[in-house]
Structure formats: structure tokens, C-alpha cells
Amino acid sequence: MIFVGETMERANHSLVRLRREGEELTLDEKAEICSELELQQKYVDIASNIIGDLSSLPMVGKIVGTIAAAAMTVTHVASGRLDIEQTLLGCSDLPFDQIKEVLEKRFNEVDRKLESHSAALEEITKLVEKSISAVEKTRKQMNKRFDEVMKSIQDAKVSPIVSKINNFARYFDTEKERIRGLKLNDYILKLEEPNGILLHFKESRTPKDDSLQAPLFSIIQEGYAVPKSIDDESAFKVLYALLYGTQTYISVMFFLLEQYSFLANHYYEKGDLEKYDEYFNSLNNVFLDFKSSLVGTGTSNNEGLIDKVLQVLMTFKNSEFLGLGKNGVDEMLNEKINLFNKIKEEIESKQRMTMSETPENFAQISFDKDITTPIGDWRDGREVRYAVQYASETLFSKIGHWSDPVSVREKACPTLRMPVDQTRRNVLVFRKFDNSKPQLVGEITPYLSNFIDIDRDLYNAASNPDSAVGFKEFTKLNYDGANIRATFDQGRTIFHAVAKSGNDKILFGLTFLVKSTELNQPDKKGYTPIHVAADSGNAGIVNLLIQRGVSINSKTYHFLQTPLHLAAQRGFVNTFQRLMESSEININERDKDGFTPLHYAVRGGERILEAFMNQIGIDVNAKSNKGLTPFHLAIIKNDWQVASTLLRNKKVDINAVDENNMTALHYAAILGYLETTKQLINLKEINANVVSSPGLLSALHYAILYKHDDVASFLLRSSNVNVNLKALGGITPLHLAVMQGRKQVLSLMFNIGVNIEQQTDEKYTPLHLAAMSKYPELIQILLDQDSNFEAKTNSGATPLHLATFKGKSQAALILLNNEVNWRDTDENGQMPIHGAATTGLLDVAQAIISIDATVLDIEDKNSDTPLNLAAQNSHIDAVKYFIDQGADINTRNKNGHAPLLAFSKKGNLDMVKYLFDKNANVYIADNNGMNFFYYAVRNGHLNIIKYAMSEKDKFEWSNIDNNRRDECPKEECAISHFAVCDAVQFDKIEIVKFFIGTLGNFNICGPLHQAARYGHLHIVKYLVEEEVLSVDGSKTDTPLCYASENGHLAVVQYLVSNGAKVNHDCANGMTAIDKAITKNHLQVVQFLAANGVDFRRKNSRGATPFLTAVAENAFDIAEYLIREKRQDININEQNVDKETALHLAVYYKNLQMIKLLVKYGIDVTIRNAYDKTVLDIATDAKFSNIVKYLKKNSGKFRREYKSSYGEHSFLQTNEISRFIDGKSIEHDHPQFINADNESSQLFSGTASKIDVIGTLLLIDVLIRYFSKQGYISKESDSASDGITQAAALSITEKFEDVLNSLPNKSAKEQVDLADVHGKVYAALKSGRNSQIHQILCSSLKSISTLKPEDMEKLVSVIMNSHSSLSMPEATDSANEAYGETLHLFGESCRHSEDYISQKFSTNPFSFESEKKIQKISI
């Protein structure tokens, strides 16, 4: 919200700047202001899109820029209804001016880039364009927020460092943008300036004070960018600056590579190979220098910037306070880490930009061929030199030194002999005669040592415009072995050369030597020989190629142009006719932007158009991708002869519309073509009132909007033009004429009787618009026409209202001189005097008050007086004037805002003093109880605070302040209390130091508590370290309580490290960890947990931290406590109402929490104080999803719990360690279970039908009973709840093993294990140990497959095969009873409990006498 407020404030400030009169803003100033109104970027984006749209438009010059501006206007109108306010403020002019500038820059840039790249630079260019795109995309996004970050950094150490990054980045962006739009020669000069931008940017990687590297490494070395906690706001901002600066650093490298690549390529094209080598070498040095600083040299002690930044990011990512990565920061970190890793990989993969080795020129030159001079460039007396360049797939060396000159004497085409390159690189050979432009003459492949310089001469002969000489030389060179398939500039061959020169003799001869596919070979831009022939107008070549079957409709790579497009554009009629003779020709073929050859013919002229118009199948109204027809283009080109030629075809639609619903007439009006407009209007079929979409602008609207008065005047006089046509928003041509200040047009409108009271949809009349415009002279012109000066808009504003509220002083005074009503009110109850006060028009205010002084204290609907509005907008002269005139100095609006409050908030000490001197009420407060002193405190204006406290006769801060009583309900609090509280809350440390350090107010407001509450670590440190305040404070709630509750981890860490007690009571019987849990601050909980928190301590609600976490639905914390602190908590603990965590989770219908608790083994059978289990509660409350889940999963919890912990936590305590684990009988009797001994064979036939494990389990129960081998220690008279739970859990798990072993797989589903566990636990807990046997038997009855007789046999086998079984300490009576058990056991699970009780009642170990002997448990 603060950011939104600041944005609005900046926008309002911009409006005020625009309202000032007498200042003609430059385009840049206007662009800056309008961009604050969020307009500029829209225009730039549109201009960028237009570049792409019009890239292949078949016309040239400034026309394209104007068309682009017109297209932008349509969008501008569509999105803003030709916004009246923006237009009148001058921003309406911006699109046309700025777009033309942007387009000019972009076209200049495109022109430069269209220059061909040498082969050596193509790969470098691709790398640069690919890499810089990735870096710049995110850097531009960060740039939007960097100013905001800069302003908010207050650390005195860090701010200067970050400022250096900011200054460099701004300079880099500014210079880069400034040179971008220069024309070629100016661009070259700028780049080559001594000590210019290239040198300055190269030095950005040096440790100089004004470089970029210095502040980046300073941040890293000092550790400023590594946050110490999630609340370390300063470090976050510095990290942002580090990332932004590093990406700028990388951008600088790629920018330099781009520029040196461009310079090298430029001089290569010019043939200046010395300059080419110079910049080619600079290109490589820049890369290696920056590479070293960015990625290091590969040694551990020489890490690059990117590695160091990645270390910072990884340190942050791995910091403990980030917790589980659920705070949103993780995604940003991963994004940046991936970006920098990708860049690093890209840079490291490129060892260098060029080969390090500069080739030596070992060529030995001999003239072995019998080719005599003169031929081609070979003339006696000329000197020839050679130079070579190494080339691999992606790397090239510099071009070596030129060889010594060799004089040409009678022979040409020498043989060059040089050693075979040992590294198997190709060698490019260059040739230069005298001081002429060098040429690439060929390439020597690996393993070859001889090179005959003849192929380039063959290519040159084919290119010779003198056909006879060219043919003669070509014949000779071809005879002497020249290669007709050699390729040269931009991949062009002999066939391209012949097509351009038009030497049909050579081509005719070649057609017998090559296949037709070779005649279709494209160059690097996709031009085939027939493209070149068509573009050169060589009709004979075109005809010959067609006869040889070349592809007639093949297209170039970028613009997708066919040969017919090129011939049409050039106006080559004969070539066109030859092309049309092909039966395969497509006369309506479209290029990349949808233009047909007929579109191109518009540029080619009248004759080529006539040739087109006579063709069958021609689409005369074909539309481009943007909807432009050939007729549109003819009008845009302002060529009426071409337009007339098109009109001879009656099918031409003169009212055809493009994608913006604009006709040719629209464009004539936009471009100001008066004569063309006249011709169009005189056409019988013309529709002069077509409107664009969605702006609804007619040709007349556009003529006025673009200030073409002559065109507008002609249209106004035309009988078929609707002069009152309304555009979107109800804007008529009259409104536009006023908005654009077109006096001549207005005069004509008055003469022809246009209604001067026309209203827009918002009821703006022309006079309203004139009052807001920068043309105040129009007001008198309209008033002279009896315009209604009391007309009101929908908001109730008169022209005088608008003049004052828009800051138009001259307009307002003109209206006042015409005795307009100065007391009219608008919908807000405001009069013109309110507008004058708001915008600071002192002269207007004086004029109104001189007429009517009663308006001085008049209030609007918000109860604002002129004085209050002037104060709120800081118009000091107006404020003083109103006060001098007797205005109420203590005026308050509905929000309670008063002049003194406004100036105190803005920090204007002089005006605060002035109002004090004028006896303003210094205790006046707004509706929130805020007086001037509080505003000064909250906004950090220490000078006003000191001044106020020095004026003790007027202001006393010890006075009781009842305006903020609700903040201090238990006592009467003074201004000093609230002031100190505000200073701490709003993080104004200098004011805190003044109040506490200088004035010694240690006890006011509890400053340490407040600083901890709001997380202001630096204030906490100041109070503890410099003012030596106790970290535990003197209140019930300690500073640690406040910091924990509000999640300020850094403060919590600091307080604990300085001795704060983690288990100290907070208010409401809670501790710090309880406070953190209630607000779900996981990281604070984790820190406190690691620093001595008592997890068994219960708060006033009878809840431990674990129960509190569940009750507060703090899932992450609950999970953390269960998973990480299982030794410290009891998952089944109960509160005062005997409710477990599961009960609480059910109450809150928190299924996620319920699943967590069940997963980790909570007992679902525990009953609360009202004898309710969780299933009971869920069922009663009709929580169907929870009921369903509990029924389905309650039997699974024990195994999941055990698998989660490995062993039960209870069994790991010393108290439990004495228990007998009771090895499973399954493991004690392996022979029996595996049926591999004689005894076990007795049951080989029935083993699969009886539940062996179940029997063993029950035997185990009885054996333990009679042998006194209980699960619960006999040394303890009463087992603890935890021990009992563990024992019950172990028994139930064994029983679950029984069920899992049964052949009947559905058996487990038939038994409610949760119910079994609950009954076993209840039996153990109550001391009724004997019931366990009954419980298990009862549960087994319905599913067991064991017959009584089988049971008895099985018992016998077990006893016989396991003689080691003993009953220590058993009495004789017990042994006797045990023997009887072998028989009883077989019957017990088949008979009633009465039967069992009866049998055991005669036993000395009967259940009745059990307690007398010892307490045992299964």
C-alpha cells in the first residue's frame, strides 16, 4: 500500500509540473512526465511492434514513421478514449513525436544490422545475441524496482556502495540507448571516440573506484548480501543490488562484444583488413578479460564474480532460517542460481572468441599457369599481395600480415605454395591489388599445400557488366581449370554472379555443365540466381533459368519474397512478362507480411502496374497481414498516377479497410496529402465518414489531430463529410480542433455553423476543453461566439472549475474577467477557489477573494477549506495569503486534517514555526488522534521534534492525550508515551536515540518491548547494548514474547543469545514458544526448540506446545514437533479435559492434521472427560469424511508409527529397558514353521489350513502368564501411561501379525484393530491383565480355522520340539497349572469365557488371586 501511495504521489507531482504555464517542455521532459502517468512505455512497446509489422513494407522514407504513429493512435484511442486530460496536458502529442523518434532509431539500428557479417563474426554474433537476451530480460525486470530499493537502503556503510552500482547501471543504460539510434557514420564515430564509451565500459572490470567491479566485490567480501535472518531486510536489498549489478556487469561484456564485432565487420566489408584485425583482436581481449573476472581461471584461489555470487546465493539458500523453503524465497533463489549457472556454462564453453595464433604468411608465389595479362584485375605493373586467416568450425584467427608485393608482368593467376597446417585448419586466402579493396579469393582445405588463385577471377569475369569481355575471360579461365562451383561473398556462386551481370552467354554455356538443382542454389539469405536476375532486371537470364526448370516461386529466407516480388518492386516489365510466361507462377503469392507482388508493383510505378492489371487471376484488393491493399499503398505513397492506374480496374475497392478499419482516405488525411485527399473525395464511390476501430475516428478527425489544417479545411467544406461525427467518447472534430489549438479550423467551423455547444459523453463542451488546454486564447474566441461559460460536465465542473483544478491561471483569469460564476459548485461541493488553492494559483485566488471574500472559509463536501487544500498541497504563498486574509488557521476537514498536520507530515519546519507563531492549535489532531508531533515522529522529522520541545510555553509533551485513549485503555497516557511508541514502531532510530538516549526516557512505552514487537533489530541492539536495558524487561510479556509472537526471528535470536529466558512466562500463562505457535512461526519455534524450551510445560489452558500447535491448526509446527522432537513430546498426552491432539484436530475438522497424527501412531481409542473417542465425536458431529477416514485407517497406525520411528519411543527409555521383548514364537521355533523336521511332518497335511501363528501367539500369552515373563516390569506397582501404551501396542502388533498370516486375506478387515488395542490398553491400565486372553480369543473366534484337536496336537509338537522353554521362579503349583494349560488352550478359544474362568478358578494362579501374587501384563 505504501508503494501505491508513493506512485500516486509521484503521478500527482507530474501533473502539477505539466500544469505550470510559461514552460515549453522538451520531448524528453514531456516523455519523462508522461511516463510517470504510465503512458510512455505503451508508446515505445507499440513502436517496437510496428517495426516488425512494417519490416517488409514496400516503401521508404518518413512515411513509415507516420503510418506507425497513426496505427499507434488507434491503439491509444482504443485504450484511453483519446483521453481528454492526457491530450490537453500535452501527452497526446507525445505518441506522434516519440514514435517517430523511436522508429528512426530502430530503423537505423536495423540498417546497420542488415550489413553482411564476415564468416568469422557470424558465430560471435549468434552467441552475443543469444546470451544478452537472457541476461537483459531479467535485468530490465529488476531495473523497474531498483530505484525503490535504492531509496529504502539506509545503512550508512552499504548505501554508498549500492549507489555506485546504481550510477553505473544508469550510465550504461543511458549511453547504450543514446547511441542505438545513430546513423551509421555517427555510430562509428561514437564508438571510435578516444577515451569514449568503449574504453569506459572496458574499465568497468578493473578495481577503479568508479568501476562496476569494485562495489560488487566489496559487497561480497564484506558479506553485506547474506541475510542473517528472514527479517534481515537490509541484506535482502543489498542482495538485490548485487544480483542487479552482476547482471549489468555481464550485459556490459556482451555489449562490448557486440560493438567490437560490429566494428570488425564494418571494416571487413570496407576492405580495411588492418582495422578489421584491430577490432577482431579487441573483441577477443575483451572476452578473455571479462571471462577471467566472471568465471575465474579455474584455480581454487581465483574464483570469478559469478562463482562468488553463486556462493552467496547458495549460502542463503542453505541457511537454517529458510526452514523448509515454504516462504516464497526459494523460487527466486533457484531462478537466479539457474540463470547464473547457465551464463557461466555459456562463457566457460567458449575458450576464446578468436584463435590465439596469428597466421604467418609462408606463401611462395609462382606463375605456373599460362594465363597472360591483361585479364580481370591482372594488369601489368600492378602489385599484388596476399594474406591468410585460419578458420575452424566456430573460431577464426586474425588475418595475417600482407605478403611482400609481387609485380604483375605478363602472367596472371599464380600458384601459392604453403606448408600444410599441422592442426588441420582451413586457411582463407585474401588478395589485394595496389590499394584497392581486398577480396576473399578462396579457401585451402586441410592436407593441401598448393592454391591456384583463379576461382575469384572466374567469379569476377561472370560479374563483369561488359558481357563480351566477361565471356572471353570466363572462357579462358574455365579452360584453365577454374572451379565453376566455388562460393564467395554471402555464399554466392558463379550462377548468382551471371544472373546479376546478365551475361546470358556464360549462363547458356554453364547450363550444359551443371544440373538444374545447382541453378536453384540459394545464397545465405535465400536468394537463388533467378531472384538475383529478377532483382537486376535481366529478363533474358530469367527466361533461360525458367527454361532450365528452376523454381519460379522460391522465397528468400527472411522476407519470403519471390522473384516476382523483386521484379515488381523494381518496375521491370520485361522481367515480369518473362516470369508470367511460366505456368507455375503464383501472381498473388504473399511475402512474410502478407504483401503480394501487386503491392510491390505500387512502388515499381505505373507501367509495371498496368502489366499486372492485365493479368488473369490478379487480386486487386489483396490485403496484407495488417489489412493494407495496393490502393492503400498508392495513397500512402502519394502517387495519384499509380492510384489512377489501379482505379482503371473497376474491381478496386477504394473504401477497403485495414485491420484498424482505416481507409485510404484516412491515410491521406493523416499524412497531410491535400491534393490526394481532393481526388479521393471527388470519387463517386468514396465513403468519407468511415471511422477507425475501435477509436471511431474519421478522416476529418485525423486531419485535425495531425494538425493538417489545409486538409481539415477542405474536408469541412466537402458536402459528403459529416462534420459532427462523434469518435469514441463522443469527441467531435470541433472538440479535437480545440484540444489541438487549430484556430484556422475553428474559424471555418464557426463560419459553416458548427454547433459550439457540442458535448462529449462526459459533457465536456469546447469551452471546457479550452479552459484545460495550453491554448488559453481559444477561450475568448469561444466566448465571443457566445459559448456557455456555465455549462457543466457530468461531474458538475464548469470551465472555470477545470481551469483552476488543472492549474491554468491565464485561462481562469480570462473567464473571471468575463464575469463567470465563481460560486458554482461541482459534485464534490468545490468552487473554483478550491481549485486555485489545490494547484497554487495565487493570482486566481486573489482575484476571486477580491470579488467575494466570503469564499475564504467555505467548505467543500469533505469540509476542506481553501486554506486546508493549499496546505495539503504545500502551496506556501497561498497558505500565507489565506491566513493573512483571516482564514481559520485551525480548519479541519472530515478526516481531521489541518494545516499544521500537513506541514509537519511533510517535514516543513519553517511552516511549522510560522503556524506556531500564528497561534495555531498545537494540540489539534485528526480523526485518528494524530497531532503534528506524532506526524513528525512517524515521518522522521527530528528537527520539528526538537523545535516543538524547545517551545515549552506552547507545547508540552507530558500533557495527557485522550485523543488516542483507545491505545492506552488502562491508564491516562501522555503525548510522550505515544511519541516514544511511534518512534519505535515506525523504525525511527535517530528519534528513539533522542527520546531515550538524550532525554533519558527509558520507562516510557517499554521501548525494548515495542522494538521486539515490530522486529526492529537495530533498535533492539541499541537499547540492549548502549542503553543497557534488560533483555527480559519488567513487564509480564517479555521482549522475547513479543518477538516470538510476531515472527521476528533475528530479534528472537539476538535476545536469546543475550540471555533472554526461553521459558519465561508471557501473558495468559503462555511462553515464547506458545506465542510463536499461535501465529504459526515455524522458524522461531525451531530456534527456540534448539535453545532449551520445556516441551512438557503446560500453559494456562493445560496445553503443552504440541497440543497448542494442533489446537492452532499449525500443521508445519505439529509435524516438526512429531518428527524432530519425538523424544520430548508424548503424542497421546491429554489436556485438562483429557483430550488428545486427535480430539482437537477432530473438533477443528482438520483432516490434514488427523492424517498426520494417525500416521505417527496416536491412539484413536482414548476417551476424553466426557467418555468420547474421536470416532464418537466425529460421528456425533456428522463429520462424514473424518468418520470414513478413521474407520478405514485406525487399524494401520501402529505399523506406520513403528516404521516411522524404527522402534517405539517408549521402549527406548530407561524405564522400559527392563522389559522382556518376548521373541516371537515364530523365530523361536523355526523348524516347526519351516516344516523341516520329523515332528512337524505330523501336520504336513493340515498346516495350510490352520492358523499356526495365531496358536503360537496364544501359547505365548499363556506361557508368559505362568512363567511370569510379563511385558510390564514387575518392579513397578503401577505402570505409567507410556509404558502401558507400549505394551498394548506390542500385543496388538503381534495380533496383527496373526491376521496377516491367515490364508483368508479378508480376515484383517473383519477385525477392528483399534478396538482390540483399546481393550488391551484398558485391561492393562485397570490391572485386569487376565482379560487380555479373552479379548484376543474373542477377536479370533469368527475367523480361526483351527479345530480343537488340531490345536492340542500343535501344542504337543511345540512343547516337544522346544524343550528349552522354562518358567523361571514358577512355583510347583504354577508348573502343575501350566501342564493343565496344554489341554485347556485347545479348548479355550472355542468355548465361552465362563468355561475359561471356571477352569482357571481352581488354579493357584487364578485371576482372583493374581493381584496377591504379582502384577503382570502381557
C-alpha positions, 0 to 999 in steps of 0.5 A: 500500500505504501508503494501505491501511495508513493506512485500516486504521489509521484503521478500527482507531482507530474501533473502539477509540473505539466500544469505550470504555464510559461514552460515549453517542455522538451520531448524528453521532459514531456516523455519523462512526465508522461511516463510517470502517468504510465503512458510512455512505455505503451508508446515505445512497446507499440513502436517496437511492434510496428517495426516488425509489422512494417519490416517488409513494407514496400516503401521508404522514407518518413512515411513509415514513421507516420503510418506507425504513429497513426496505427499507434493512435488507434491503439491509444484511442482504443485504450484511453478514449483519446483521453481528454486530460492526457491530450490537453496536458500535452501527452497526446502529442507525445505518441506522434513525436516519440514514435517517430523518434523511436522508429528512426532509431530502430530503423537505423539500428536495423540498417546497420544490422542488415550489413553482411557479417564476415564468416568469422563474426557470424558465430560471435554474433549468434552467441552475443545475441543469444546470451544478452537476451537472457541476461537483459530480460531479467535485468530490465525486470529488476531495473523497474524496482531498483530505484525503490530499493535504492531509496529504502537502503539506509545503512550508512556503510552499504548505501554508498556502495549500492549507489555506485552500482546504481550510477553505473547501471544508469550510465550504461543504460543511458549511453547504450540507448543514446547511441542505438539510434545513430546513423551509421557514420555517427555510430562509428564515430561514437564508438571510435571516440578516444577515451569514449564509451568503449574504453569506459565500459572496458574499465568497468572490470578493473578495481577503479573506484568508479568501476562496476567491479569494485562495489560488487566485490566489496559487497561480497567480501564484506558479506553485506548480501547474506541475510542473517535472518528472514527479517534481515531486510537490509541484506535482502536489498543489498542482495538485490543490488548485487544480483542487479549489478552482476547482471549489468556487469555481464550485459556490459561484456556482451555489449562490448562484444557486440560493438567490437564485432560490429566494428570488425565487420564494418571494416571487413566489408570496407576492405580495411583488413588492418582495422578489421584485425584491430577490432577482431583482436579487441573483441577477443581481449575483451572476452578473455578479460571479462571471462577471467573476472566472471568465471575465474581461471579455474584455480581454487584461489581465483574464483570469478564474480559469478562463482562468488555470487553463486556462493552467496546465493547458495549460502542463503539458500542453505541457511537454517532460517529458510526452514523448509523453503515454504516462504516464497524465497526459494523460487527466486533463489533457484531462478537466479542460481539457474540463470547464473549457472547457465551464463557461466556454462555459456562463457566457460564453453567458449575458450576464446572468441578468436584463435590465439595464433596469428597466421604467418604468411609462408606463401611462395608465389609462382606463375605456373599457369599460362594465363597472360595479362591483361585479364580481370584485375591482372594488369601489368605493373600492378602489385599484388599481395596476399594474406591468410586467416585460419578458420575452424568450425566456430573460431577464426584467427586474425588475418595475417600480415600482407605478403611482400608485393609481387609485380604483375608482368605478363602472367596472371593467376599464380600458384601459392605454395604453403606448408600444410597446417599441422592442426588441420585448419582451413586457411582463407586466402585474401588478395589485394591489388595496389590499394584497392579493396581486398577480396576473399579469393578462396579457401585451402582445405586441410592436407593441401599445400598448393592454391591456384588463385583463379576461382575469384577471377572466374567469379569476377569475369561472370560479374563483369557488366561488359558481357563480351569481355566477361565471356572471353575471360570466363572462357579462358579461365574455365579452360584453365581449370577454374572451379565453376562451383566455388562460393564467395561473398554471402555464399554466392556462386558463379550462377548468382554472379551471371544472373546479376551481370546478365551475361546470358552467354556464360549462363547458356554455356554453364547450363550444359555443365551443371544440373538444374538443382545447382541453378536453384542454389540459394545464397545465405539469405535465400536468394537463388540466381533467378531472384538475383536476375529478377532483382537486376532486371535481366529478363533474358537470364530469367527466361533461360533459368525458367527454361532450365526448370528452376523454381519460379516461386522460391522465397528468400529466407527472411522476407519470403519474397519471390522473384516476382516480388523483386521484379515488381518492386523494381518496375521491370516489365520485361522481367515480369512478362518473362516470369508470367510466361511460366505456368507455375507462377503464383501472381498473388503469392504473399511475402512474410507480411502478407504483401503480394507482388501487386503491392510491390508493383505500387512502388515499381510505378505505373507501367509495371502496374498496368502489366499486372492489371492485365493479368488473369487471376490478379487480386486487386484488393489483396490485403496484407497481414495488417489489412493494407491493399495496393490502393492503400499503398498508392495513397500512402505513397502519394502517387495519384498516377499509380492510384489512377492506374489501379482505379482503371480496374473497376474491381478496386475497392477504394473504401477497403479497410485495414485491420484498424478499419482505416481507409485510404482516405484516412491515410491521406488525411493523416499524412497531410496529402491535400491534393490526394485527399481532393481526388479521393473525395471527388470519387463517386464511390468514396465513403468519407465518414468511415471511422477507425476501430475501435477509436471511431475516428474519421478522416476529418478527425485525423486531419485535425489531430495531425494538425493538417489544417489545409486538409481539415479545411477542405474536408469541412467544406466537402458536402459528403463529410459529416462534420459532427461525427462523434469518435469514441467518447463522443469527441467531435472534430470541433472538440479535437480542433480545440484540444489541438489549438487549430484556430484556422479550423475553428474559424471555418467551423464557426463560419459553416455553423458548427454547433459550439455547444457540442458535448462529449459523453462526459459533457465536456463542451469546447469551452471546457476543453479550452479552459484545460488546454495550453491554448488559453486564447481559444477561450475568448474566441469561444466566448465571443461566439457566445459559448456557455461559460456555465455549462457543466460536465457530468461531474458538475465542473464548469470551465472555470472549475477545470481551469483552476483544478488543472492549474491554468491561471491565464485561462481562469483569469480570462473567464473571471474577467468575463464575469463567470460564476465563481460560486458554482459548485461541482459534485464534490461541493468545490468552487473554483477557489478550491481549485486555485488553492489545490494547484497554487494559483495565487493570482486566481485566488486573489482575484476571486477573494477580491470579488467575494471574500466570503469564499475564504472559509467555505467548505467543500463536501469533505469540509476542506477549506481553501486554506486546508487544500493549499496546505495539503498541497504545500502551496506556501504563498497561498497558505500565507495569503489565506491566513493573512486574509483571516482564514481559520488557521485551525480548519479541519476537514472530515478526516481531521486534517489541518494545516499544521498536520500537513506541514509537519507530515511533510517535514516543513519546519519553517511552516511549522514555526510560522503556524506556531507563531500564528497561534495555531492549535498545537494540540489539534489532531485528526480523526485518528488522534494524530497531532503534528508531533506524532506526524513528525515522529512517524515521518522522521522529522527530528528537527520539528521534534526538537523545535516543538520541545524547545517551545515549552510555553506552547507545547508540552509533551507530558500533557495527557492525550485522550485523543488516542485513549483507545491505545492506552485503555488502562491508564491516562497516557501522555503525548510522550508515551505515544511519541516514544511508541511511534518512534519505535514502531515506525523504525525511527532510530535517530528519534528513539536515540533522542527520546531515550538516549538524550532525554533519558526516557527509558520507562516510557512505552517499554521501548525494548518491548515495542522494538521486539514487537515490530522486529526492529533489530537495530533498535533492539541492539541499541537499547540492549547494548548502549542503553543497557536495558534488560533483555527480559524487561519488567513487564509480564510479556517479555521482549522475547514474547513479543518477538516470538509472537510476531515472527521476528526471528533475528530479534528472537535470536539476538535476545536469546543469545543475550540471555533472554529466558526461553521459558519465561512466562508471557501473558495468559500463562503462555511462553515464547514458544506458545506465542510463536505457535499461535501465529504459526512461526515455524522458524522461531519455534525451531530456534527456540526448540534448539535453545532449551524450551520445556516441551512438557510445560503446560500453559494456562489452558493445560496445553503443552506446545504440541497440543497448542500447535494442533489446537492452532491448526499449525500443521508445519509446527505439529509435524516438526514437533512429531518428527524432530522432537519425538523424544520430548513430546508424548503424542497421546498426552491429554489436556485438562479435559483429557483430550488428545491432539486427535480430539482437537484436530477432530473438533477443528475438522482438520483432516490434514492434521488427523492424517498426520497424527494417525500416521505417527501412531496416536491412539484413536481409542482414548476417551476424553472427560466426557467418555468420547473417542474421536470416532464418537465425536466425529460421528456425533458431529456428522463429520462424514469424511473424518468418520470414513477416514478413521474407520478405514485407517485406525487399524494401520497406525501402529505399523506406520508409527513403528516404521516411522520411528524404527522402534517405539519411543517408549521402549527406548527409555530407561524405564522400559529397558527392563522389559522382556521383548518376548521373541516371537514364537515364530523365530523361536521355533523355526523348524516347526514353521519351516516344516523341516523336521520329523515332528512337524511332518505330523501336520504336513497335511493340515498346516495350510489350513490352520492358523499356526501363528495365531496358536503360537501367539496364544501359547505365548500369552499363556506361557508368559502368564505362568512363567511370569515373563510379563511385558510390564516390569514387575518392579513397578506397582503401577505402570505409567501411561507410556509404558502401558501404551507400549505394551498394548501396542506390542500385543496388538502388533503381534495380533496383527501379525496373526491376521496377516498370516491367515490364508483368508486375506479378508480376515484383517478387515473383519477385525477392528484393530483399534478396538482390540488395542483399546481393550488391551490398553484398558485391561492393562491400565485397570490391572485386569491383565487376565482379560487380555486372553479373552479379548484376543480369543474373542477377536479370533473366534469368527475367523480361526480355522483351527479345530480343537484337536488340531490345536492340542496336537500343535501344542504337543509338537511345540512343547516337544520340539522346544524343550528349552522353554522354562518358567523361571521362579514358577512355583510347583503349583504354577508348573502343575497349572501350566501342564493343565494349560496344554489341554485347556488352550485347545479348548479355550478359544472355542468355548465361552469365557465362563468355561475359561474362568471356571477352569482357571478358578481352581488354579493357584494362579487364578485371576482372583488371586493374581493381584496377591501374587504379582502384577503382570501384563502381557 
